Amino acid sequence: MKIDTKTLVKEDLKHIWHPCTQMKDHETMPILPIKRGEGVYLYDFEDNSYIDGVSSWWVNLFGHCNAYINQKVKEQLDTLEHVIFAGFTHEPIVRLSSRLCALAPKGLEKCFFADNGSSAIEVALKMSYQYHQNKGEHRPLFVSLENSYHGETIGALSVGDVKLYKEVFESILLQTIQTPVPKDMSEEEAQKAALALEQIFSQDGTKISALIIEPLVQCAGGMHMYHPLYITLVRSLCDKYHIHLIADEIAVGFGRTGTMFACEQAGVSPDFMALSKGLTGGYLPLSVVLTTDEIYEAFYGDYSEYKAFLHSHSYTGNPLACSAANATLDIFENDNIVEKNKEKIAHIAQKLEKFKTLKNVKEVRQTGMIAAVELVNYDASLRVNLKVFTYALEKGVLLRPLGNVVYFMPPFIITCKEIDTMMDVAYEAIVSLDAL
């Protein structure tokens, strides 16, 4: 049956409120209905193809409709689609938990599951706070980095620092302190930022439950990047002041930074590590917080002691999502993905060189399979992000710039030839801004 896309769009706008969108924009910018996906490509109803240069919000690691993940999800569908996870368990989640703990930085031995990244951050914050409560300490404060983003539920929004998301809700958020993020990728700036953090810890350390960071790359914060030394230094400071370190690896985990987890590059184990996005290869909602046996033990006791962590989601540990996650880990193991990505990382680095010659480019940076081209400070009213997005889409590439930052975070299965297309189109789009 042929779909009338005009009717589809009309019905969409009649009933649907899209995320991170000023819906009035769609009076002039049509929504694009997607019919199917295959590999790095999305296809509309006219069979036009688009390279998914942003992995559909950073989740799709191994392409759309990956044959192997499809197979594993279909097999699970005929066995068990869902079961309550309080008092019950199932094979896919037991296997997934064991594998995640084996892959994670040393000491992370317990998994608590939720169903999206923001919820994982809420879990980590609440666990940290209650841990201190269970130990007889009241620590109502959390510290996060300037320019950080950790999600949009109330707790996650509280520890973020992107005004676009946070400002309107300021009066109802948790108490938090923002500490300077290293200004660039140098060791010198890492050390300066760590000194600023120690001042905060020395003043308010007994009131602080945890420091939360996005290791190496602040993705929603314009793909801002910093040196691994900062993570090493803050781990030492957290130990010194008995403050938890929460690593938000929701966007940067699973090979995005060139290692399986970004914390590996600092040789650091956090007290909590939050994972989501690529966890299921972009198939189904799932998130997990990994933590230590020590933290787990603080919640362990008789029912009358009221130590238990009372937090739940209806779809916690969904078997279909866990099967997709296990299939994703299979691909990492069987295809040696982190090692194979090194060639693509080098190719992206080579392609970035020509962006440095453009007069409207302020900075070019890269961490692993994440690359960013920051433009000069165009006036916000010009909406250069929308102009780049529209230009690229017309050329068959999906890019979604963050303000003045054009970034690339493609599926790992992208070829060097497809990288060329993606980045050449972005280059042309940036050149086209000269007319502004």
N, C-alpha and C positions, 0 to 999 in steps of 0.2 A: 504494500500500500504506500503510495507516494504521500509524503508529509507536506502540508502547506506551511512553509516556514514563516510566512507573514502572519498566519493565524496563530502559530506557535508563539511567536514573539509577542503578539497582541495579548494572548492569554497569560503569558509570563508577566508582562507589565501590569496586567489587571490584578494579579493575585500574589506576586512574589516580591519580597523585599530583599535585595541582594546585599551581601556583606561588603564592608569597606567601600561603599558606593554612595555618592550623591545621586539619587535616582533621577533627579531632574536632568542630569547629563544625558540620559537615554532618550530625551526628546529629540536630540540631534545626533547622538552616537548610538547606532543600533546594537542591540545585544546579538551576539553571534551564536546561533544554535549549532551544537556539535553532534554529529550523528554517530561517529565511531572513532576509535583510536587504535593505532597499530605501531609498535616500536616507539620512536621519538615523535611520531606524527599524530596530529589530530585532524579529523576530516569533517567538513561541514556537509550539508545536504546537497550541495552542488558538486561534491567530491573534490573541493579545493583542499589542499593539504597545508598544514602549519607545523613547523618544527617547534616542539614544546621546550623553549629555551629556559623555562623557569620550573620545569618538572611539576607543573600544576600546583603551585605554592609549595614547592620544595619536597614533595612527598614521593614522586614517582621515580624510583631509583632505576628500575630495569625495563622501562618502557611501558606503554599502554598495551593491555591485553597480552601480557607475557604468557606464552604457552605453558610454561612449567608452573607458574603460580596459579594460572587458570585451572590446571589439572588438579592441583592439590586442594584448592577451594571447592571444586566440584566434588571431589572424593569425600571431603568433610561434610558437604551439604547432604549427602545421602546417609550419613552416619549419625551426626548430632549437630543441630544448628545452634542451640543455646541451652544452658542449664544455670539455675541459680548458683552463685559462687560462694554463698555462705553455707558451710557445712558439706559442700560437694566439691568435686574436682573433676578433671578430665585429662586424658593423655596429652593432647596438644599443648596445654598450658604448663604441665609438668616438664615436658621436654623443652619447651621454649625457655622456661625459667632457668633450668639447668644450663642451657646453652648461653644465655645472656650473662649469667654469673661467671661462666668460664671465660667469656670474651671481655668482660668489664675489667676496669682497673682493680688491682688487688684489694681484697677486703670487702668488696661489695657482694654480699652473699644472700641477701633477702630481696624479694621482689613484691611490690604492691602495685596492683594493676588498676588502671582507670581507662577512660575511653577517649581522651583528647589531651593535647598538650597543656592547655590552661589548667585542666583538672589535675594533671600530674604536678604542676607547680603548686596548686592549692594543697595537694597531699604532702609535698615536701615541706612547705611552710608550716602546716599544722602539725606534722610529725615533729619537726624541730622544736616548735613552741611547747608541745605537750611533753616531749622528752625532758626538757628543763623543768616543767611543772612536776613531772613524776619524780624528779630528783630533788624537789623542794625549792626550786629557783623560779622567780618570776622575771621573765625576759621578754618584754612586749615589743621590742624593736627588731627590725630587719634592715640590713644594709644592702644596697644594690649599686650598680655602676651608673654614672650619668650616661644618658643616651641609650639606656638598656630597654629591652622589650621582652616580656615574659608571658604575654597573653592578655586576655581582655575580660576575664571574670574578676570579681572585686579584689581578691587577694593577689592574683597575678598582676592585675593592673596597678596595684599599690606599689609593687616593687619595680615597676617599669618607670621609664623616664622620657617617653616620647610624648610630648605635649599634645600632639594631634589626637591621640587616643585617650589621654589621661585627664586633661585640664578640666573638662566639664564635670567630671566626677570627683574632683579633688576633695570636696567636703565630706564625702562618705567613705574614704579609703582608710586603710590601716596606717599606723604610724611607721614611717620608713625614713631612712637617711640615705642620701645619694652621695657616693664618693667619686672623685675624678677617675675617669677611664684614661688609660695611656693615650696620649694624643696621636701617636703614630705607631709604627711597627718596630721602633728602635728599642734597644735595651735601656738606654738612658731614660726614656719616657716611662718605661715599665717600672724602673726604680723610683722615679718621682711620684708616680701614682701610688706605689706601695707605701711610701713615706706618708702621703696624705691619708691613706687608709689607717696607718698605725696611729695617727693623731686622733682619729675617730674612736678607734678601739681603746686607746689609753684613757679617753675621756668617758666613754659610755659603755665600755666592754661588758660590764656586769649586767647591763640591761638588754644586750643584743643576743638574740637567738642564733641568727645565721647571716652569713654573707652569701648572696646569690650572684652568679656570674654566667654569662654566655662565653664559654671558653674560645678564645682566639678571634671570633667574628661576631659582631653585633649585627645580626642580619637585618631585622626590620629597622634598625638604626642606621640605615644607609650603607650597609655592608662595611661598617667601620672595623678595622682589623688592628690587632696588637700582638706583641711578642709573647711567646710562651713563658718567658722569664717571670712575667707578672703573675701567672698562675702559681708558679713555684714559690714566689715570695708571699702571696696571700695565703697559701696553704700553711706556711710557717707561722704567719701571724695568727691565723685561726687556731692553730695548735697552742700558741703562746697564751691566747686569751680565752681558750676553751669555748670558741665560737664555731658553729658548724659551717662547713663549706658546701653549698649546693651548686652543682654544675648543671646548668640548663643546656643539655646537649640535644634538645628537641630538633633544632634545625641543623646543627653542625655534626651530629652523630652519624654513624654508619657510612664512614668513608668520605664525607664531604670535604674535610680539611686535609685529606691525604693520608690520614691514619684512621683506623676504625672509629676511635673516639678522640676528640680534640685534646682531652686531658693527657693522653699518652705522650704528646709532644713536650709536656712539661714534667713527665715522670711523676705525676701526682694522682693520688686517689682521693676523691671527694668523700664527704660523709653521705651525701645523697646525689644521685645522678638521675635526671629526668630524661626520658626518651619518648618519642612519638614519631610523627611524620613518616620518615623512611622505614620505620619499624615493620610495617606491613607491605612495603614496596609500593605504597600509594593505593592500596586496595580497600582497606576497611579501617574505621576508627579504632585505635588502640593506643594506650600509653602505659608506661610503667615507671615506677620510681624504685631504683635499686639503692639499698642502704646496708649498713653493717650489722653484724651480730650484736655488737655492743648496744646500738640504738634499739634493735629488736628486743633485747633482754629487758630494757627499761619499761616496756609495755606488757611484759609477761608476768602473770600472777593470778591469784585466786579471783573469782568473779567479784567478791565483796570489796576488793581493793580499788576498783574503778580505774584500773590502769589501761584498759583496752583502748585501741585506736578505733573510734566509732565513726567511720567514714565509708560510704558505699556508693556504688553506681549500679543501676539495674543491669547494664550490659557488661559489667566487670568480667574480664577474662573470657569474652565471647569466643567459642571454639572456631568459628569461621575466621575471625581476625587472627587468632593464634596460629591457625593453619597457614594463612597467608604470610605471617611473620616467620614461621619455620621454613617455608619455601624460600623466602627472601634470604634467610641465613644460609640455606643450602646453596643458593647461587653464589653468595660471597665465598663459601668454602670451596665449592667444586670448580668455580671459574677463576679463583685467585684474583678477585676484583680489585682489591686495594693495590696490589702490585701492578696489574694491567693498567690501572688508571694513570700511572706515572707517565706513560707516553702521551696520554691526552692532556695531562697537566702541563707538560712541557710544550705541547702544541698550542695550547691556549696562551701560555706565556709568550710564545713567539708571535702569535696573532695580536696580542695586546700592544706590541711595540709600536705599531703604526698609529695607534690612538694617541700616543704621547706627542705626536707631531701636530696635532690639531690645536688651533688657538683657543677653541672654546672648551678644551679639556683641562681641568684643574689637576687631577691626579688619577693614576692607574694603579690598582693593587690586586693582589691575588693571594689566596690561601687554598692550596689544593685545587679542588674542582669548583671553587667559588672565585669568580673574578668580577671586578667592578671598575667602571669608568665614571669618575665623578666629574661632572661638568662645572663650568664656572657658575657663579651665583646668579642665574637668570631670575628675574622677578617672578614671584609665585603666580602672578596673574597671567603670565604667558603659558603656564601649564605645559612646559616642555616634555614632561613625562607622558602626557596624553598625546602629544605630537609624535614622539618616538614610537609609542605603542601603536598608533594608527598607521604610521609609515611602515613599520615592520610587518604588521598584520597584512597589509596590502601586498607585501613581498613574500608572504608565506612563512613568517616567523612570529612566534608568540614571545614578546618581551613585555615585562611589566615594571618599568622603572620606578624606583623609590625616590620621588621628588626629582632632584637633579642627578641622581645616580642610576646609570644604566648598568645592570648586572647580568651575569650569566650563571645559571645553576642548572645545567641540563641533566637529563637521565644519563646514567653511566654507560649505557649501551650506544651512545652517540658515536658516530665515526668521525675521523679527522676531516673528511670531506664535508660532513654535515656541520661540524664546528666552523669550518671555513664559511659556509653559507650563512650560518647564524651570526657570526661576528662581522662578516662583510656587510650584511644588511644593517646591523647596528651602526657600523662605521658610516654608511651612506646616510642613515637617519640623522646622525649627529652632524654630519657635514651640511645636511639640508637645513639645520637650524641657523646657519649663517645669515639667512634672509631675515631673521627676526630683528 
